[in-house]
Amino acid sequence: MPTRTLQKSDHLEDAAAPVNRASVNAGVALLIMGVISGFSYLFAVKGLITSGNAVKTAKDISAHESLFRIGYLGLFLVAVLDVIVAWVLFRVFAPVNRTIALVAAWLRTAYAAIFVVAINQLTKVPGLLRPLGSGAGDGTSQSRIEVLHRIDAYNNIWNVGLIVFGLYLLVLARLAYRSGFVPRLVSVLIGIAGFGYLVDSFTALSIRASETPLSSVSALGEIVFALWLVIRGRRITLHSVSNRADSNPDAREEGHVTSSIQSPNSTTPVSAGPTASK
């Protein structure tokens, strides 16, 4: 009967090293994004907007124009971090299924691109509040209405992007659930977050609701995943993926894990599967 060699264990440890680093890096980036987006959107942008009140919105943005500009610049930074996180997480989940991990990475990248288009609507707002070359003021009646139109355009485009983001989270949840190293509860929370974004965004686009009860649930799933990556990411091992590959030939191909065995008549290790992707 073939006996396993230590080469398999050594290989899995080597393969897990970049996954550990990528996991921690992704978790840190996600937490930083949470802080930046919390300040930039909730305080610097949304905090200056009064829905349906063009006059008050124009006055508040004019009085705190620098804060508003810092807000949308912060959102641009979040979009850049989204792309970075997308491809760092690709490294984490490529050993599970490279093709699906690639789909997930491109979905998050697509979301970031749509988000940038949305943020660009906000960059036009300060200029609308300085009509006819005046040095200050909160704009004319028409320009105030145009400000609300730009803000509405930002929200609508962003909600389209969040539909893509919701699909991304559902794909990520599938990868996490099948990985063997992400706790099932965390995987389920990611899936619920993705479903929440889909419901929130479709609701916002159809009935113009700013929030739904699922909004807080969506945020919870992302926060739990980010914290898990930071706290437990460095302890990820690929043994669970390897064990599944050994018992299932299809999973072996999907997981890209090397399993080295030794022929009973030879001391030379024989590879029983493709090399783990790094």
C-alpha positions in Angstrom: 0.0 0.0 0.0 1.4 3.5 -0.9 2.7 5.4 2.1 2.8 9.2 2.3 6.1 11.1 2.6 6.9 14.3 4.4 7.1 16.0 1.1 3.4 16.6 1.0 3.3 18.3 4.4 6.4 20.4 3.5 4.8 21.4 0.2 1.5 22.4 1.9 3.4 24.6 4.4 5.2 26.3 1.6 2.0 26.8 -0.4 0.2 28.2 2.7 2.8 30.8 3.4 1.7 33.3 0.7 -1.9 32.5 1.5 -1.3 33.5 5.1 0.4 36.8 4.2 -2.3 37.6 1.6 -5.1 36.8 4.1 -3.7 39.2 6.7 -3.0 41.9 4.2 -6.5 41.6 2.8 -8.0 41.8 6.3 -6.0 44.9 7.2 -6.9 46.6 3.9 -10.6 45.8 4.5 -10.5 47.3 8.0 -8.7 50.4 6.7 -11.3 50.7 3.9 -14.1 50.5 6.6 -12.6 53.5 8.5 -12.0 55.6 5.4 -15.4 54.9 3.9 -17.1 55.5 7.3 -15.6 59.0 7.5 -15.7 59.9 3.8 -19.2 58.8 3.1 -21.2 58.9 6.3 -19.6 62.0 7.7 -18.0 64.1 4.9 -20.5 63.4 2.1 -23.8 62.0 3.4 -23.5 64.2 6.5 -23.8 67.3 4.4 -26.7 66.1 2.3 -30.3 66.6 3.2 -32.5 64.5 1.0 -35.0 66.5 -1.0 -33.8 69.8 0.4 -31.7 71.5 -2.3 -31.3 74.8 -0.4 -30.0 73.2 2.8 -27.8 70.8 1.0 -26.2 73.6 -1.1 -25.6 75.7 2.0 -24.1 72.9 4.0 -21.8 71.9 1.2 -20.8 75.5 0.5 -20.0 76.0 4.2 -17.9 72.9 4.4 -16.6 72.6 0.8 -13.1 71.4 1.9 -14.7 68.6 4.0 -16.9 67.6 1.0 -13.8 67.4 -1.2 -11.9 65.3 1.3 -14.9 63.1 1.4 -15.0 62.2 -2.3 -11.2 62.0 -2.4 -11.4 59.4 0.4 -14.0 57.5 -1.6 -11.6 57.4 -4.6 -9.0 55.9 -2.3 -11.5 53.2 -1.2 -12.1 52.3 -4.8 -8.4 51.8 -5.3 -8.2 49.6 -2.2 -11.1 47.6 -3.5 -9.1 46.6 -6.6 -6.1 45.7 -4.4 -8.3 43.6 -2.1 -9.9 41.9 -5.0 -6.5 40.5 -6.3 -5.1 39.8 -2.8 -8.1 37.7 -2.0 -7.6 36.0 -5.4 -4.3 34.7 -4.0 -6.1 33.5 -0.9 -8.8 31.5 -2.7 -7.0 30.4 -5.9 -5.9 27.1 -4.2 -9.6 26.3 -3.7 -10.7 27.0 -7.3 -8.6 29.3 -9.5 -11.4 29.9 -12.1 -14.0 30.9 -9.6 -11.5 33.0 -7.6 -10.7 34.8 -10.9 -14.4 35.5 -11.5 -14.6 36.9 -8.0 -11.6 39.2 -8.5 -13.0 40.6 -11.7 -16.4 41.1 -10.2 -14.9 43.3 -7.4 -12.7 45.1 -9.9 -15.8 45.8 -12.1 -17.6 47.1 -9.0 -14.6 49.5 -8.2 -14.8 50.8 -11.8 -18.5 51.6 -11.5 -17.9 53.2 -8.0 -15.3 55.5 -9.6 -17.9 56.6 -12.2 -20.4 57.3 -9.4 -17.9 59.3 -7.3 -17.1 61.4 -10.3 -20.6 62.8 -10.1 -19.7 64.3 -6.7 -16.7 66.1 -8.1 -19.0 68.3 -10.1 -20.9 69.5 -7.1 -18.6 72.3 -5.7 -18.3 73.9 -9.1 -22.1 74.1 -9.4 -22.2 76.1 -6.2 -19.9 78.8 -7.6 -21.9 80.2 -10.6 -20.8 82.9 -12.9 -17.3 83.1 -11.5 -18.4 84.2 -8.0 -15.9 83.5 -5.3 -18.4 82.2 -2.8 -22.1 81.4 -2.3 -24.4 78.4 -2.4 -25.4 78.8 -6.1 -28.5 79.8 -7.9 -31.8 78.0 -7.7 -31.1 76.0 -10.8 -27.6 75.1 -9.7 -29.0 73.9 -6.4 -31.4 71.6 -8.1 -28.5 70.3 -10.3 -26.6 69.5 -7.2 -29.3 67.2 -6.0 -29.4 65.6 -9.5 -25.7 64.9 -9.3 -26.1 63.4 -5.9 -29.0 61.3 -7.1 -26.9 60.2 -10.0 -24.1 59.2 -7.6 -26.5 57.1 -5.6 -28.1 55.4 -8.6 -24.8 54.5 -10.2 -23.4 53.3 -6.9 -26.4 51.1 -6.4 -25.8 49.5 -9.8 -22.3 48.9 -8.7 -23.5 47.4 -5.4 -25.5 44.8 -7.3 -22.2 43.7 -8.9 -20.7 43.8 -5.4 -23.5 41.6 -4.0 -22.8 39.0 -6.7 -19.1 39.2 -5.8 -19.9 38.4 -2.2 -22.0 35.4 -3.2 -19.2 34.0 -5.3 -16.7 34.7 -2.4 -19.0 33.0 0.0 -19.1 29.9 -2.2 -15.3 29.9 -2.3 -15.0 30.4 1.5 -17.5 27.7 2.2 -15.7 25.1 0.1 -12.2 26.2 1.2 -12.0 24.1 4.3 -10.1 26.9 6.2 -12.8 29.6 6.5 -15.3 28.8 9.2 -18.7 27.9 7.8 -20.4 30.6 9.9 -18.2 33.3 8.4 -18.9 31.9 4.9 -22.6 32.1 5.6 -22.4 35.7 6.9 -20.5 36.7 3.7 -23.3 35.1 1.6 -26.0 36.9 3.7 -24.1 40.2 3.1 -24.1 39.6 -0.6 -27.9 38.8 -0.6 -28.4 42.0 1.6 -26.6 44.2 -1.0 -28.7 42.8 -3.8 -31.9 43.5 -1.9 -30.8 46.9 -0.7 -29.7 48.0 -4.2 -32.7 46.7 -6.1 -34.9 48.3 -3.5 -33.1 51.7 -3.7 -33.3 51.7 -7.5 -36.9 50.7 -7.6 -38.6 52.7 -4.7 -35.8 55.1 -3.9 -35.4 53.8 -0.3 -32.1 54.9 1.2 -31.8 51.9 3.6 -33.4 48.6 4.3 -33.2 46.4 7.4 -30.6 44.3 5.6 -28.1 47.1 5.5 -26.7 46.5 8.9 -26.6 42.7 8.3 -24.5 43.3 5.1 -22.0 45.4 7.0 -21.8 42.8 9.8 -20.8 40.0 7.3 -17.9 42.1 5.9 -16.6 43.2 9.3 -16.6 39.6 10.7 -14.7 38.4 7.6 -12.2 41.2 7.8 -11.5 40.5 11.5 -11.2 36.8 10.9 -8.6 37.4 8.1 -6.5 39.6 10.4 -6.8 37.4 13.5 -6.8 33.9 12.0 -5.5 34.4 8.5 -1.9 33.8 9.5 -2.9 30.3 10.8 -4.5 29.1 7.6 -3.4 25.7 6.4 -4.1 23.9 3.2 -4.4 20.4 4.8 -8.1 20.5 4.7 -8.2 21.3 1.0 -5.6 18.5 0.5 -7.7 16.0 2.4 -10.7 16.8 0.3 -8.6 16.4 -2.9 -7.3 13.0 -1.8 -10.8 11.7 -1.3 -12.4 13.2 -4.4 -10.5 13.2 -7.8 -12.6 16.1 -9.0 -11.8 18.2 -6.0 -8.1 17.3 -6.4 -8.2 19.0 -9.8 -10.2 21.9 -8.5 -8.1 22.5 -5.4 -4.7 22.6 -7.3 -3.1 20.7 -4.3 -0.1 18.5 -4.6 -0.3 15.1 -3.0 3.0 13.2 -3.1 3.0 9.5 -2.5 5.7 6.9 -2.6 5.6 3.7 -4.7 6.0 0.6 -2.6 8.9 -0.4 -4.9 10.5 2.9 -5.1 11.9 5.7 -2.9 11.1 8.4 -5.4 8.0 10.5 -4.6 5.3 10.5 -7.2 3.0 13.5 -7.7 -0.6 12.6 -7.4 -2.0 16.0 -8.4 -1.3 19.4 -9.9 0.9 21.9 -8.0 -0.8 24.4 -5.8 -1.2 27.8 -7.4 0.6 30.6 -5.7 
